[in-house]
């Protein structure tokens, strides 16, 4: 038996479990959402496959395209709906349901606001308005049981694709504060050990 296969050498050296309540979520475009965030996920990832047909059994081989799942975030809605409206306006700016001016106004407002916009290089071709305000970066930080950062999941160029509804009900017997869910798509995420 070699040292690589010895059971004593293959024991883990870190025995603490990951707690689902120890995290911090930060998104550049939505500072009012990050404080009220109650849940966020590390999306699933899958690799496609190709199949080689044969007269007997088809043979699967590994594919070359990675597919990332959506980033799902839940948050408590504040009394003035400020965090909900900020996401709503982002979706309206991208989808412009009334007229094209909604898109150009949102893009120019967020692209010229350095605190909310994604920071990108200033290299520009022609005189087009930069679209950096249409996207944002986000970070999900996994914390230890002593609230020290251990791992960061860094999302780049994300944008919202759906926002859940808010339901109001006078017949409720107990106060359950409003929560909303956002679903994001993004270019890529990377997991970085700190």
N, C-alpha and C positions, 0 to 999 in steps of 0.2 A: 504494500500500500504506500503510495507516494504522499508527500505532505499536502498536495493539492486536493487529494481525495479523502484525506483523514477527516473523520467526523469532528474531531476536536478543533481543527483549523477552519472548519466551515461554520462555526457557531456565530450568530450575529453579535456585534459588540454594542449595539444600541437596542435596548429592550423596551423603550417607551412607545406607546401606541399614539397614533395621530388622533387628535380630538376634533370632532366636527364643529365645535363651537369656538375654536381658537384660530381666528383668521381676521384679516383686515382687507377691505376692498377699496381701491382708489381708482377713480376714473377722472381724467383731466377735464373733460367737457362738462361733467355733472358734479360739481363739488357739493351740492345740497343733497345728492342721492347717497354719496359715500357715507355720510354720518348715520343715515337711517337704514343702511343695508343690514338685512337679517339673514340672507342666504346668498351664496354664490357657488358656482361649481367649476371644476376643472373638466372641460368638455371631453366627450369620448373621442377616440381617434381610431380610424380603421384603414386598413390597406387592402385595396382591391386585389383580385386575382385574375390570372389568365388560365385558360383551359386548353390543353393540347388534346385534340380528339384522336382517338385510336379505335381500331375495330373492336377492342375489348372494353376496357375501362378508360374513361377520360382522365387525363392526368392534370391535376391542378398545379400551377406554379405561381410563385409570388408575383404580385403586380408591381406597378411603379408609381401609382398615384395615391397619395394620402388624402383622406377625407376627415375634416374636423367637424365635430358637432357644434351646436350653438352654445354660446355662453348664456346661461340663465341666471338672472339676478332678481332677488326679491327685496323689497324695501317697504318700510312703514311710510305712509303718506302723511306729510305734515298738514297742520290745520288749514293753512292758506293754500294748499296744493302747489306750492312753489316747486318742489322736486318733481311732482307729476307733470306739471305744465312745462318744465324745462325739457323733459323727454318728449312730451307731446309736440312741442314746437320743433324739436329736432326731426321728428318723423314728418311733420307737415312741411318743413323746409326741404326735405329730401323728395317727398312725394308731390308737393305743390298741387293740392286738389282744386283750388279755385283758379289760379292763374300762374304764369311763369314768373311773375314778379316775386311770389313767395319764395321760390328757390333762390333767385339772385339776391334778394334781401337777406335771407338767412345766411347764405354763403359769404356775402360781403361783411355782415355784422360779426359773424364768428371768426372769419379769417383775419379781421382787423383787431380782434380782441385777444391779446397774447395770453391772458389768464385762462381762457376757455378753449383756445384752439390748439390743435396738435402742432408742435414745433417741428418745422421742416426747414430745409436749406432755403436760402433766398434766391437761388438760381431760378430764373424764369425765362421762358422762351416767348417772345412777343409781349403783348400787353394784357394777357388774360388775367383775370382775377384768380388768385390761388384758391384751391378748394380744400386747403388743410382744415378748415373749420367744419367740413362735412364728416370728418373722421376724428377719432380720438384714440389715445392709447390708454390702457388700463393695467393695473397690477393687483393680483390677488396674492397677499402675503400670508403664508402659513406660519402660525406662531407655536412656540413651545408651550408646555404647561406653565411656564413662568412668564409668558407673553414676550419672549424674545423671538425675533424673526429667524426662521430656519430656511425657508424656501420661498422663492418668488415665482409666480406664474405671470409672465409678461405678454400681454396681448397687444398686437400692433394693428393699426388702421381698422379699428372696429366701428360699427355703425349699428343703430337699432333697426330691427325688422318687425318687432311687434311689441305692443304695450297692452297689458290686460285692462279690463274694464273695472270701474269702481261701482259697487252696489251699495245703495242706501236703503235702509229698511226700518220703518218706525215700529215694527212689531218685535224688534229684538229685545230680549229681557236682560241681557248683559252687554256691556260695552266691549266690543272687539274692534280694536283700531284697524283702520283701513290699511291693507297691504296691496301692493301691486307687483307685477312681475314684468320684467323686460327681457326680451330675447335679442341677443346681438349676434351678428356675423362679423368676421374679422379676417385679416389676411393670414395671420400665423400666430401661434403662441409658443413660447419657449419656457421651459422649467429650469430655473437657475438655483442651485444650492448656494446659500450664503455662508 
